[in-house]
């Protein structure tokens, strides 16, 4: 498990509660129950476990509680050089942004890099959330573009007449006609013999 300060240059693990209290963006990767409880106590909210984040019913994707706005979104994740989809929990409170996930999430990494590189004027939770969501939206847009290109390529292949296929269909039709003619001839010959 890792609890990271996503706004510091070190981005390192946070060892104590005092550090937690001063951090505007906490990223929890594979948190234990105790770590979720520690961070939840800071925000005055329950930090969901993996099952809670994976729940994507309409009522759980976005809701507002007393101390935070809660979002559940799908993100691209990298595991063993494969891109998969993983759930991400986002809690936006008055003083801090908390992200929770159980896999390496590309948009978290890109958001952290953006925050560190741009040194945003505001470390308000909503400003940090926008820094997180912009690369997420860009990444999804790139993936949609790749999928669209693949679908378009398939449509093009299906809409082009294939000479070999056309020839095979014509030959099949000729063979069928030939068989029908031979069967007709055989019936006539059988009828004449009778």
N, C-alpha and C positions, 0 to 999 in steps of 0.2 A: 504494500500500500504506500501511497505517496500523497502528502498534502503539500502543495507548492504555493509559494507566493509568486503569482504570475506577473507582478509589476516590477519586481526587483531585477537588477541585472543578473544576479546569481540564479534566481528562479529555483532556489534550492528547497529542500525539505524544511519544514518548519518544526523545530524541536520543542517549543514550549508555548504555553498559553499566552504569554505576553506578546510573542511574535504574531500569534493568530489575531489578537485584538487589534493590531495595527495594520493589517493587510487588507487592501481594498478588493483583491481578487484572489480567492482561494480555489485551487483546482484539486479535487479529490479523485485520484485514480486508484481504483480497487480498494476503497476504504474499508477498514474494519468497523464493527459496530461501535466500538469505543471512540474511534476517530470521528465517525459520523455524529455521535452524541456530543463530543467536544465542540465540533464546528457548529452543530445545531444549537447548542446552548448560547453561542455568540450571537446568533441571528434570532434566537427565540423561536426557532422552527425545527421541525423534525426533518432531518435529511433522509430522503428515501433510500431504501436498499435497492439492489439490482432488480428485483422483481417489481418494485414500485415504479422504477424508472422505465421498465420495459412495458408497463401497462399503457396502452395507447387508445383507450376509450375516449370519446369526445370530451367527457367531463374531466379527464385527468391530463389532457395535453396542455391545457392552459387554464390556470385559475389563480385567483388572488386570495391570499390569506391575510391575517392580521399584520404580519411583518414582512411579507415578500410576495413577489409575483413569481409563480412557478410555471416553467415551460418544460415540456418533454418533446424532444425532436430526434429525428434520425440523422446520424452523421456518417460520413465515410470513415472507415477504420482500416488500418493496415495491419495484417497478420500474415506472417510468413510470405511476404511479397505478394499477397493477394489483397485486393480491396474488397471489403465487406461493409455491411451496414450495421451500425451499433447505436443503441439509444444513448442519449445525453440528457442529463437533468440539469436545468439551469434555475437558480434561485436568485432573484434580484431584489435585494433589500435596500433600506435607506442608506446604509453605510458600506455595504460590500456585495460583491458578485461571487456566487459560489457555483462551480461547475462540478458535476459528479458523473463518473463513467467507469466502465469496467474493461475498457480496451483503449489502445492508443488512438486518439481521435485527431485526424489531420487538421480540422479547423481550430482545435485548441492550440495545437503547435503553431499554426500560422497566425492565430490571434495573438499569442504570446510574443511572437517575433515582431508583429506589427506594433504592439504596445511598447516593446523595448526599443525598437528602431525609431519610432515617431515621437516618443516621450510626450504623450498627449497632455494638453494643458489641464484636462480634468481627469481625475481618477474616480469620478462619481460612478457608481455601479452601472447606470444606464449608458454612459459614455463607453465604459469598458465592454458592456454587452454588445454595443454597436461594433466595436473593434473586433469582437469575437464573431459576430454574425456576418460581417462583410466577406471575409474569406470563405465562410461556410456557403454563402449564397454564390460566390464566384466558383467554388469547387463544384457545387451542384449544377450550376449553369454549364460548366465545362463538360460534366458527365452527361447532361441532357443533350448537349451538342454532339458528343460522340455517339450516343444512342440514336439520335436523329439521322446522323450520317450513315450509320449502319442500316437503319430501316430504309432510308432512301436508296442505298445501294441494292438492298434486297428487292425493293419495288422496281428499280430499273432492270434488274436481272429478270424478274418475272414478266415485265412488260415487253422485253425484247423478244422478237420471234427467233427461235432457235432453229437453224436450218436442219441440224441433225434430228431434232425432235419432229419438225415438220415432215422430213423425209420418212422417219420411222412411222408416223401416223398415216402417211399416204401408203407406204408399203403394207402396213397392217390392214388398211382398207382394201387394197388390191388382193391381199391374201384372203381376206374374208370373202370378197366377191368370187375369187377362184374356188374357194371351198363350197360356197353356195351353188355355183354353176356345176361343180362336180357332183354334188349331192342331187341336184335336179336331174342331171344326166343319168345318174345311177338309178334314181327312182323310175325314170322313163324306161330305162333298159329292163328293170325288174318288172315293170308293168307290161312291157312287150313280151317278156318271157312267159308270163303267166297266162 
